[in-house]
Amino acid sequence: MTTEPLLSAVGHQELPLAPRCRERVPALPRYATFDIGSNSIKFLVAEWDGADLRTLDHRSSTTRLVEGVLATGELAEEAVERTETVLRSLREAADQWRANRRIAAATSAVRDSRNRKQFLKRISGLLACPVLLLSGEEEAEITFHGVAADPFLQHRELLVTEVGGGSSQWTQGGGGAIEARLSVPLGCIRVRDRFVSGYPIGGKCLASMLLTLEKQLKEALRDFSPRNRTLVAVGGTATALAALVQELRQFDREKIHLFSVSADAIQRILEELSRSDLARLQALPGVPAKRADIFLPGVAVLFSTLAALGIDRLTVSVRGLRHGLVERLRKA
């Protein structure tokens, strides 16, 4: 696959991880954030150096919390236990980093479940920090602020999109101000369940999926104006796409952050993916094996966003909701 150039040869890159220090009392406020998503949990420990965030630790773990919600309307006990196991480990990491300001947020899977109050009570006690249950619009706003705080992007007019497991969000604005926001239940797990019966999906299934998504998004995004805006894609689908185009065998945030991919390249990737069985999808460079079954549907949402808005490329950011949560803590 063809590698595309970075948005800028001298663009902002997040710093590499600092050596772990368990004894020193932090000189600066140290933030820990927990993003409890439908497909994965994302964790960040960072310090604010006066100009930007300094990343100390970042992790992503697949838990598929949304598993069973669509069928039963409730979070499955097995999925909750997987999530608790990961969160327990992440709380220990936050303790080791001596993170003194912490916050967690739950998104689509939890807000769509009937037993969300019980779940939130369980994890609030486990994490011993505030746990926000975000609406789709709040999720979109906080994610936007996390992306827009990037020094390389903060003076640009932005349109930020995130394809999650249960829902997808779009937010546009500039100078830190939000002009439009949208959240719809078009996450990659929901799109997979709606369109995919098995792999390879074939050309007809792909065409039907893209036609339906583009039509739905054209109507949903009618209040968005992409002119003179940078479309920034965040989340696991976007970062895996950037890694795949570059054929990265390991996650490399410096090569992924601010990497630009054209609509034509994404279309070629989708056509290739439509001919791939699950084993081949699991072997793709840069795509985590646990994401293989939902990667094509997620990329389809990104491509349909470009088609619906008439945009010819997107830029990938490694920032997202957890960075926006730091901004919330920092400015509180």
BATORVEX-234578 format. One record per residue: x, y, z of N, C-alpha, C in turn; residue in three letters. Coordinates in steps of 0.05 Angstrom, whole numbers, padded with zeros to 5 digits, always signed. Atoms other than C-alpha are relative to their C-alpha. Layout:
! BATORVEX-234578
XYZXYZXYZALA/...
This chain:
! BATORVEX-234578
+00017-00024+00000+00000+00000+00000+00018+00025+00000MET/-00016-00023+00003+00024+00070-00015+00000+00017+00025THR/-00002-00017-00024+00050+00113+00042-00005+00029-00009THR/+00006-00028+00006+00023+00184+00043+00017+00018+00019GLU/-00017-00018-00016+00063+00244+00070-00015+00009+00025PRO/+00012-00012-00024+00052+00273+00139-00011+00027-00008LEU/+00012-00027+00005+00010+00336+00142+00021+00021+00000LEU/-00022-00019-00001+00073+00373+00160+00025-00015+00008SER/-00025+00013-00007+00145+00352+00163+00010+00008+00028ALA/-00009-00009-00026+00153+00391+00227-00025+00004+00018VAL/+00024-00001-00016+00085+00378+00258+00005-00009+00029GLY/-00002+00008-00028+00073+00368+00333-00001-00030+00003HIS/+00001+00028-00007+00088+00299+00359+00000-00002+00030GLN/+00000+00003-00029+00072+00275+00429+00027-00013+00008GLU/-00026+00009-00009+00135+00260+00469-00001-00030+00006LEU/-00001+00028-00008+00158+00188+00480-00005-00003+00030PRO/+00006+00005-00028+00140+00156+00546+00025+00005+00017LEU/-00022-00005-00019+00182+00180+00605+00005-00025+00016ALA/-00005+00023-00017+00216+00129+00650-00019+00001+00024PRO/+00019+00002-00023+00169+00105+00705+00014+00008+00026ARG/-00011-00008-00026+00182+00138+00772-00021-00004+00022CYS/+00020+00006-00020+00146+00111+00833+00005+00014+00026ARG/-00007-00011-00026+00182+00148+00888-00003+00031+00000GLU/-00001-00029+00000+00188+00221+00866-00029+00011+00001ARG/+00025-00014-00001+00130+00266+00885-00001+00018-00024VAL/+00001-00016+00025+00106+00299+00820+00002+00030+00006PRO/-00003-00029-00003+00128+00371+00813-00024+00015-00012ALA/+00023-00011+00014+00069+00385+00766-00024-00017+00006LEU/+00024+00016-00002-00003+00363+00772+00001-00023-00020PRO/-00002+00023+00017-00006+00293+00743-00029-00011-00004ARG/+00027+00007+00007-00070+00272+00707-00002-00029-00009TYR/+00006+00027+00010-00099+00202+00697-00029+00000-00009ALA/+00027+00001+00011-00160+00192+00652-00006-00028-00010THR/+00009+00027+00008-00200+00129+00637-00024+00004-00019PHE/+00021-00001+00020-00241+00126+00573-00012-00028-00003ASP/+00013+00026+00000-00290+00068+00581-00019-00002-00024ILE/+00015+00001+00025-00314+00055+00510-00015-00026-00004GLY/+00015+00023+00007-00358+00004+00477+00017-00024-00007SER/-00018+00021+00009-00301-00035+00447+00026-00002+00017ASN/-00025+00000-00015-00240-00014+00488+00001+00020+00022SER/-00006-00020-00021-00214+00023+00548+00026+00013-00006ILE/-00025-00016+00005-00163+00078+00536+00008+00015+00025LYS/-00011-00011-00025-00119+00103+00591+00023+00019-00006PHE/-00021-00020+00004-00074+00164+00596+00009+00011+00027LEU/-00012-00015-00022-00026+00192+00647+00017+00022-00013VAL/-00014-00022+00013+00001+00261+00630+00005+00023+00019ALA/-00005-00025-00014+00030+00326+00657-00003+00023-00020GLU/+00001-00024+00016+00019+00396+00632+00025+00017+00005TRP/-00026-00014-00003+00085+00431+00619-00002+00030-00004ASP/+00004-00029+00005+00055+00500+00607-00006+00006-00029GLY/+00006-00004+00028+00049+00492+00532-00015-00024-00012ALA/+00013+00024+00011+00025+00421+00519+00001-00023+00020ASP/+00000+00024-00017+00012+00353+00550+00026-00016-00005LEU/-00023+00018+00002+00072+00310+00565-00011-00028+00008ARG/+00011+00027-00004+00049+00237+00558+00020-00017+00016THR/-00016+00018-00016+00076+00191+00612-00007-00029-00004LEU/+00009+00027+00003+00034+00129+00600-00026+00001-00017ASP/+00025+00003+00015-00019+00109+00550-00004-00029-00008HIS/+00006+00028+00005-00054+00043+00540-00028-00003-00012ARG/+00027+00006+00011-00113+00013+00502-00004-00030+00002SER/+00006+00028-00004-00146-00053+00520-00028-00006-00010SER/+00026+00008+00011-00202-00088+00483-00016-00016+00021THR/+00017+00014-00019-00259-00109+00529-00028-00007-00011THR/+00027+00004+00012-00321-00108+00483-00022+00002+00020ARG/+00020-00005-00020-00364-00079+00538-00028-00001-00013LEU/+00026-00002+00013-00420-00070+00487-00012-00027-00007VAL/+00009+00027+00007-00425-00145+00475-00025-00008+00015GLU/+00026+00008-00013-00497-00166+00488-00019+00023+00004GLY/+00018-00022-00005-00525-00096+00497-00021+00003-00022VAL/+00019-00003+00022-00557-00094+00427-00022-00021+00002LEU/+00019+00022+00000-00591-00161+00438-00018+00001+00025ALA/+00014+00002-00026-00611-00155+00512-00007+00026+00012THR/+00004-00026-00012-00608-00081+00528+00015+00003+00026GLY/-00016-00002-00024-00561-00096+00586+00029-00008-00004GLU/-00028+00008+00001-00487-00100+00598+00003-00028+00011LEU/-00003+00028-00008-00468-00174+00602+00020-00002+00023ALA/-00017+00003-00023-00436-00196+00667+00029-00007-00008GLU/-00026+00008+00010-00378-00228+00629+00016+00024-00010GLU/-00013-00024+00011-00363-00163+00593+00007+00020+00022ALA/-00005-00018-00023-00369-00123+00658+00025-00010+00015VAL/-00023+00011-00015-00319-00170+00692+00026+00004-00016GLU/-00024-00006+00016-00270-00163+00634+00009+00029+00003ARG/-00005-00028-00003-00276-00088+00640+00011+00007+00028THR/-00009-00005-00028-00267-00088+00716+00029-00010+00003GLU/-00027+00011-00002-00204-00131+00709+00020+00020-00012THR/-00017-00019+00013-00173-00080+00661+00002+00026+00017VAL/+00001-00025-00016-00195-00020+00703+00016-00003+00026LEU/-00015+00005-00025-00165-00051+00766+00030+00003-00006ARG/-00028-00002+00008-00098-00057+00730+00008+00029-00006SER/-00005-00028+00007-00103+00015+00704+00000+00017+00025LEU/-00001-00016-00024-00119+00042+00773+00027-00004+00014ARG/-00026+00005-00012-00056+00008+00799+00022+00016-00015GLU/-00019-00016+00015-00017+00042+00742-00001+00029+00008ALA/+00003-00028-00008-00046+00110+00761+00012+00004+00028ALA/-00012-00002-00026-00025+00097+00833+00030+00000-00002ASP/-00029+00001+00003+00046+00079+00812+00011+00026-00012GLN/-00008-00026+00012+00050+00143+00771-00005+00023+00019TRP/+00008-00021-00019+00024+00182+00832-00017+00022-00013ARG/+00019-00019+00013-00030+00214+00789-00019+00011+00020ALA/+00015-00011-00022-00063+00262+00836-00027+00013-00009ASN/+00026-00009+00011-00120+00285+00790-00010-00020-00020ARG/+00010+00022+00016-00164+00231+00760-00029+00004-00008ARG/+00028+00000+00009-00229+00224+00721-00004-00022-00020ILE/+00007+00021+00019-00264+00170+00682-00026+00008-00014ALA/+00025-00006+00015-00319+00173+00629-00009-00026-00014ALA/+00012+00023+00014-00366+00119+00602-00017+00011-00023ALA/+00013-00010+00024-00397+00125+00533-00022-00018-00010THR/+00023+00011+00013-00444+00090+00485-00011-00025+00013SER/+00010+00026-00011-00448+00019+00513-00014+00004+00026ALA/+00011-00004-00027-00462+00044+00583-00025+00016-00001VAL/+00024-00017+00002-00511+00099+00565-00023-00014-00013ARG/+00022+00014+00013-00551+00051+00522-00010-00024+00015ASP/+00007+00024-00015-00557-00003+00576-00019+00007+00023SER/+00020-00004-00022-00613-00012+00627+00014-00002+00027ARG/-00013+00004-00026-00564-00033+00682+00024+00018+00004ASN/-00022-00018-00002-00519+00027+00675+00005+00010+00028ARG/-00004-00011-00027-00530+00052+00746+00016-00020+00017LYS/-00015+00020-00015-00506-00014+00776+00029-00001-00009GLN/-00027+00001+00010-00445-00014+00730+00016+00024+00010PHE/-00014-00024-00008-00427+00058+00746+00007-00001+00030LEU/-00005+00002-00029-00432+00044+00821+00024-00019+00005LYS/-00022+00019-00003-00385-00016+00814+00027+00012-00007ARG/-00026-00010+00009-00331+00020+00775+00008+00025+00015ILE/-00007-00024-00016-00336+00084+00816+00015-00009+00025SER/-00013+00010-00024-00317+00044+00877+00028-00011-00007GLY/-00025+00012+00008-00262+00008+00839+00021+00021-00006LEU/-00019-00020+00009-00230+00070+00810+00004+00022+00021LEU/-00002-00021-00021-00243+00116+00870+00004+00028-00012ALA/-00001-00027+00012-00252+00176+00824-00027+00005-00014CYS/+00025-00005+00014-00310+00211+00789-00002-00015-00026PRO/+00005+00014+00025-00341+00171+00732-00023+00014-00013VAL/+00021-00014+00014-00380+00212+00682-00014-00019-00020LEU/+00015+00014+00021-00435+00181+00640-00007+00021-00021LEU/+00002-00021+00020-00430+00222+00576-00023-00005-00020LEU/+00018+00001+00023-00485+00236+00526+00017+00000-00025SER/-00015+00000+00025-00464+00229+00453+00011+00028-00006GLY/-00009-00028+00006-00460+00305+00447+00022+00008+00018GLU/-00022-00006-00018-00417+00311+00509+00025-00014-00008GLU/-00024+00015+00010-00371+00257+00483+00013+00014-00024GLU/-00010-00014+00024-00365+00295+00417+00015+00025+00008ALA/-00012-00026-00009-00349+00361+00453+00027-00005+00014GLU/-00025+00005-00015-00296+00332+00500+00021-00010-00018ILE/-00019+00010+00019-00263+00294+00444+00011+00023-00017THR/-00009-00023+00016-00260+00357+00402+00020+00017+00015PHE/-00018-00017-00016-00227+00397+00458+00027-00014+00004HIS/-00025+00015-00003-00176+00341+00467+00017+00002-00025GLY/-00014-00002+00025-00158+00345+00393+00009+00028-00005VAL/-00005-00028+00006-00161+00420+00387+00022+00013+00017ALA/-00021-00010-00018-00112+00430+00445+00028-00006-00011ALA/-00025+00006+00013-00057+00401+00401+00012+00026-00011ASP/-00011-00025+00009-00010+00460+00388+00001+00003-00031PRO/-00001-00001+00029-00006+00441+00314-00027+00005-00012PHE/+00027-00002+00010-00082+00441+00306-00016+00023+00012LEU/+00018-00017-00016-00107+00493+00356-00008+00026-00015GLN/+00007-00024+00015-00107+00551+00306-00014-00006-00027HIS/+00013+00008+00025-00141+00512+00250-00031-00002+00004ARG/+00028+00007+00000-00214+00505+00232-00002-00030-00004GLU/+00000+00029-00001-00229+00433+00248-00027-00013-00003LEU/+00023+00018+00000-00279+00378+00234+00010-00026+00010LEU/-00011+00024-00013-00265+00321+00282-00021-00022+00000VAL/+00018+00023+00000-00295+00252+00274+00013-00023+00015THR/-00009+00024-00015-00290+00191+00318-00019-00023-00005GLU/+00017+00024+00003-00315+00122+00300+00005-00018+00024VAL/-00002+00017-00024-00327+00085+00365-00011-00027-00005GLY/+00011+00027+00002-00353+00016+00379-00030+00001-00003GLY/+00029-00002+00001-00425+00036+00392-00011+00024-00015GLY/+00010-00024+00013-00431+00106+00365+00024+00014-00014SER/-00020-00017+00013-00394+00156+00321-00007+00029+00004SER/+00004-00028-00006-00385+00230+00333+00013+00018-00021GLN/-00011-00020+00018-00373+00291+00289-00003+00027+00014TRP/+00001-00027-00012-00356+00361+00315+00016+00019-00017THR/-00015-00020+00015-00335+00424+00278+00002+00025+00016GLN/-00004-00026-00014-00306+00489+00304+00028+00010-00005GLY/-00026-00012+00003-00245+00532+00310+00006+00019+00023GLY/-00008-00017-00022-00206+00572+00361-00011-00010+00027GLY/+00010+00011-00025-00232+00525+00415-00030+00001+00002GLY/+00029-00003-00001-00305+00542+00399-00013-00021-00018ALA/+00014+00020+00015-00354+00489+00376-00024+00012-00014ILE/+00022-00011+00017-00403+00506+00320-00022-00021-00005GLU/+00020+00021+00005-00437+00439+00308+00010-00026+00011ALA/-00008+00026-00011-00437+00370+00339-00022-00020-00006ARG/+00020+00022+00007-00470+00303+00325+00011-00026+00010LEU/-00007+00028-00008-00470+00233+00354-00023-00018-00010SER/+00020+00019+00010-00506+00175+00320+00009-00028+00006VAL/-00008+00028-00005-00507+00100+00334+00010-00015-00024PRO/-00013+00012+00024-00461+00083+00276+00028-00008+00007LEU/-00026+00011-00007-00403+00052+00314+00007-00025-00016GLY/-00009+00022+00018-00362-00002+00280-00013-00027+00008CYS/+00013+00025-00008-00394-00058+00321-00028-00001-00009ILE/+00028-00002+00009-00464-00035+00305-00001-00003-00031ARG/+00000+00002+00029-00446-00027+00231+00006-00029-00009VAL/-00005+00028+00006-00416-00097+00230-00025-00017+00004ARG/+00024+00016-00006-00478-00127+00262-00022+00005-00020ASP/+00021-00008+00019-00522-00090+00212+00005-00011-00028ARG/-00005+00006+00028-00486-00108+00147+00016-00026-00004PHE/-00018+00022+00005-00436-00165+00157-00010-00026+00012VAL/+00008+00027-00009-00456-00238+00161+00024-00018+00001SER/-00024+00016+00000-00386-00265+00149+00021+00012-00018GLY/-00023-00010+00016-00318-00253+00117+00010-00022-00018TYR/+00001-00028+00012-00301-00240+00062-00028+00009-00006PRO/+00027-00010+00003-00360-00195+00054-00008+00002-00030ILE/+00005-00002+00029-00353-00187-00022-00007+00028-00009GLY/+00004-00027+00011-00362-00128-00068-00028+00010+00002GLY/+00028-00009-00001-00438-00127-00067-00007+00010+00028LYS/+00006-00008-00028-00442-00123+00009+00014+00026+00005CYS/-00014-00026-00004-00389-00068+00009-00014+00023-00013LEU/+00014-00022+00014-00426-00027-00043-00025+00007+00014ALA/+00025-00005-00014-00491-00034-00005+00005+00015+00026SER/-00008-00012-00025-00458-00015+00060+00007+00030-00004MET/-00009-00027+00006-00425+00047+00031-00022+00018-00009LEU/+00023-00015+00010-00487+00070-00006-00019+00008+00023LEU/+00018-00005-00022-00530+00064+00056+00012+00020+00020THR/-00013-00018-00019-00479+00098+00102+00002+00029-00011LEU/-00003-00027+00012-00466+00156+00054-00027+00014-00001GLU/+00027-00013+00001-00541+00169+00045-00008+00009+00028LYS/+00008-00007-00028-00552+00168+00121+00017+00023+00010GLN/-00017-00021-00010-00492+00213+00135-00004+00027-00015LEU/+00006-00025+00015-00509+00264+00080-00023+00015+00014LYS/+00022-00013-00013-00574+00277+00116+00008+00008+00029GLU/-00007-00006-00028-00545+00274+00187+00020+00023+00002ALA/-00020-00020-00001-00487+00320+00170-00007+00025-00016LEU/+00008-00022+00017-00527+00372+00131+00007+00027+00012ARG/-00007-00026-00013-00510+00427+00182+00030+00004+00002ASP/-00029-00002-00002-00435+00414+00176+00011+00013-00026PHE/-00012-00014+00023-00392+00458+00130+00030-00007-00001SER/-00028+00008+00000-00326+00425+00111+00020+00019-00013PRO/-00017-00019+00015-00299+00484+00071+00022+00012+00018ARG/-00023-00011-00014-00229+00506+00093+00004-00012+00028ASN/-00004+00014-00026-00230+00455+00150+00018-00024-00004ARG/-00016+00025-00001-00181+00400+00167-00017-00021+00013THR/+00015+00023-00012-00218+00334+00177+00019-00017+00015LEU/-00017+00016-00018-00186+00299+00236-00015-00024+00010VAL/+00013+00025-00009-00203+00227+00250+00016-00011+00024ALA/-00013+00011-00025-00189+00197+00320-00013-00026+00006VAL/+00010+00026-00009-00200+00130+00353+00015-00023-00013GLY/-00014+00024+00009-00178+00059+00341-00001-00006-00029GLY/+00002+00005+00029-00204+00053+00270+00019+00018-00015THR/-00016-00020+00014-00168+00116+00248+00030-00006+00004ALA/-00029+00005-00005-00101+00099+00281+00008-00026-00014THR/-00006+00026+00013-00104+00027+00254+00002+00004-00030ALA/-00001-00006+00029-00118+00055+00184+00027+00013-00007LEU/-00026-00013+00005-00056+00100+00188+00022-00020+00002ALA/-00021+00021-00003-00014+00041+00212+00000-00019-00023ALA/+00002+00019+00023-00040-00004+00156+00012+00013-00025LEU/-00010-00013+00024-00025+00047+00101+00031+00001+00000VAL/-00029-00001-00003+00046+00052+00128+00013-00027+00005GLN/-00009+00027-00005+00051-00023+00140+00017-00002+00025GLU/-00015+00000-00026+00073-00012+00212-00007-00026+00014LEU/+00005+00025-00015+00081-00078+00249-00005+00006+00030ARG/+00005-00008-00028+00080-00042+00316-00010+00029+00001GLN/+00012-00027-00003+00042+00019+00340+00023+00020+00004PHE/-00020-00021-00002+00086+00080+00329-00015+00027-00001ASP/+00017-00024-00002+00050+00143+00353+00012+00023-00016ARG/-00012-00022+00014+00101+00190+00321-00005-00003-00030GLU/+00005+00003+00028+00088+00160+00252-00030+00001-00006LYS/+00029+00000+00004+00012+00156+00262-00012+00027+00004ILE/+00012-00026-00006-00002+00224+00293+00005+00020-00023HIS/+00001-00019+00021-00019+00275+00239+00006-00013-00028LEU/-00004+00014+00026-00012+00223+00183-00025+00005-00017PHE/+00022-00007+00018-00055+00241+00122-00006-00023-00019SER/+00008+00021+00018-00094+00190+00081-00022+00010-00019VAL/+00019-00010+00020-00132+00205+00016-00024-00018-00002SER/+00025+00016+00005-00203+00182+00000+00005-00022-00020ALA/-00005+00021+00020-00177+00144-00061+00015-00023+00013ASP/-00015+00022-00013-00128+00105-00017-00019-00016+00018ALA/+00019+00014-00018-00184+00088+00033-00019-00017-00017ILE/+00018+00016+00017-00229+00064-00024+00015-00025-00009GLN/-00015+00023+00009-00174+00018-00050+00003-00020+00024ARG/-00002+00017-00023-00164-00009+00021-00026-00015+00005ILE/+00026+00013-00005-00238-00023+00029-00005-00022-00021LEU/+00004+00021+00021-00240-00061-00037+00017-00024+00006GLU/-00018+00022-00008-00181-00103-00014-00011-00015+00024GLU/+00011+00012-00024-00212-00115+00054-00025-00017-00006LEU/+00025+00014+00007-00278-00137+00022+00006-00028-00011SER/-00008+00026+00011-00240-00195-00010+00015-00018+00020ARG/-00017+00013-00020-00206-00216+00055-00017-00016+00020SER/+00013+00015-00021-00228-00272+00101+00011+00009+00027ASP/-00007-00010-00027-00222-00263+00177+00030-00006+00007LEU/-00028+00006-00006-00154-00297+00181+00019+00020-00013ALA/-00016-00020+00014-00126-00249+00130-00003+00027+00013ARG/+00004-00025-00014-00157-00190+00166+00016+00001+00026LEU/-00014+00001-00025-00125-00213+00231+00030+00003-00004GLN/-00028-00001+00006-00057-00214+00197+00009+00027-00012ALA/-00007-00026+00012-00060-00142+00170+00020+00015+00017LEU/-00020-00015-00016+00000-00100+00191-00014+00025+00011PRO/+00011-00024-00013-00020-00046+00241-00028-00002+00011GLY/+00028+00004-00010-00090-00074+00255+00001-00021+00022VAL/+00001+00020-00021-00096-00107+00323-00019-00023-00007PRO/+00016+00023+00007-00122-00178+00315-00028+00001+00013ALA/+00026-00001-00013-00178-00164+00365-00018+00021-00013LYS/+00016-00019+00015-00202-00107+00320-00007-00009-00028ARG/+00002+00008+00028-00200-00147+00256-00029-00002-00010ALA/+00028+00005+00009-00275-00164+00253-00016+00026-00002ASP/+00015-00025+00001-00296-00091+00262+00015+00022-00015ILE/-00016-00020+00014-00241-00056+00223-00013+00009-00026PHE/+00013-00007+00025-00275-00057+00155-00024+00018+00004LEU/+00023-00018-00005-00341-00029+00182+00008+00028+00009PRO/-00010-00026-00010-00303+00026+00218+00011+00017-00022GLY/-00011-00015+00023-00264+00046+00156-00022+00009-00019VAL/+00023-00008+00017-00330+00046+00117-00013+00025+00010ALA/+00012-00025-00011-00357+00099+00165+00017+00024-00006VAL/-00018-00022+00007-00295+00142+00154-00002+00007-00029LEU/+00002-00006+00028-00299+00135+00079-00026+00013-00007PHE/+00026-00011+00006-00373+00150+00078-00002+00029+00011SER/-00002-00028-00010-00359+00213+00120+00013+00017-00021THR/-00013-00015+00021-00311+00237+00066-00018+00004-00024LEU/+00017-00001+00023-00360+00220+00011-00024+00019+00005ALA/+00023-00016-00006-00419+00253+00046+00006+00030+00001ALA/-00008-00028-00003-00381+00318+00059+00016+00010-00024LEU/-00015-00008+00023-00343+00319-00007+00029+00008+00007GLY/-00028-00004-00009-00274+00317+00027+00018-00021-00012ILE/-00017+00019+00014-00215+00284-00007+00022-00013+00017ASP/-00019+00013-00017-00172+00266+00053-00005+00005+00029ARG/+00002-00004-00029-00168+00259+00128+00028-00001+00013LEU/-00024+00001-00016-00114+00269+00180-00005-00014+00026THR/+00004+00016-00024-00106+00221+00237+00014+00013+00024VAL/-00012-00009-00025-00094+00243+00309-00001-00022+00021SER/+00001+00020-00022-00075+00199+00368-00014+00011+00024VAL/+00015-00011-00023-00112+00247+00414-00029-00007-00002ARG/+00028+00007+00000-00183+00238+00434-00013+00007+00027GLY/+00016-00006-00024-00232+00235+00492+00017+00002+00025LEU/-00016-00001-00024-00180+00220+00545+00016+00025+00003ARG/-00015-00026+00000-00140+00282+00525-00020+00023+00007HIS/+00020-00020-00006-00204+00323+00528-00007-00001+00030GLY/+00005+00002-00029-00216+00296+00599+00022+00014+00016LEU/-00021-00015-00014-00148+00323+00619-00005+00030-00002VAL/+00006-00029+00003-00168+00391+00591-00022+00008+00019GLU/+00022-00006-00019-00231+00387+00633+00010+00002+00028ARG/-00011-00001-00027-00192+00372+00696+00018+00024+00003LEU/-00019-00022-00001-00139+00424+00680-00013+00027+00003ARG/+00014-00026+00000-00189+00480+00671-00022+00002+00022LYS/+00021+00000-00020-00235+00461+00728+00007+00018+00024ALA/
